[in-house]
Amino acid sequence: MTKKSIDQLISLTKKKKQLLDNIINITKRQTGQIEKENMEGLDMSLNKKDNIIKQIDKLDREFLEVFSQVKKAHSVEDINQLDIEEYPNLKELKEVVQEVASTLLAISMIDKENSYSIKRKLEKTKLELRNIKKGKKAYKGYNTKTTESMLIDEKK
């Protein structure tokens, strides 16, 4: 029972790793989309990532269910308390979980860079908008049309 459950955990984790690989590819593409200011492409990428994250959430729920069953069946708090000699597939599970963790770290780092790039672009746009507003004020100040009549007093 437990060996089968551990194999199921390995399978779920491998599926999650594949989905995370898709996310990392999309995240790398986002970097180019940000640089090119391709907001439509960026929006599509974000939607794709959102859909993949929903799939990962389902896998995580399944993983937790099976994981809880294994812990409850053996009365352990941590899966590391199980004997590796009795369950040799635990080693593979740990390796796959480690791969997932490193992929998550890579995604996080790329996302931070992308977030920083977007913030820089946003600040640049804000500055340009301020300059445009100042230019409009100056233009209005010098190019006002007078519709009223004016009297000029001259001293004699």
Secondary structure, 3 states (H helix, E strand, C coil): CHHHHHHHHHHHHHHHHHHHHHHHHHHHHHHHHHHCCCHHHHHHHHHHHHHHHHHHHHHHHHHHHHHHHHHHHHCCCCHHHCCCCCCCHHHHHHHHHHHHHHHHHHHHHHHHHHHHHHHHHHHHHHHHHHHHHHHHHHHHHHCCCCCCCCCCCCCC
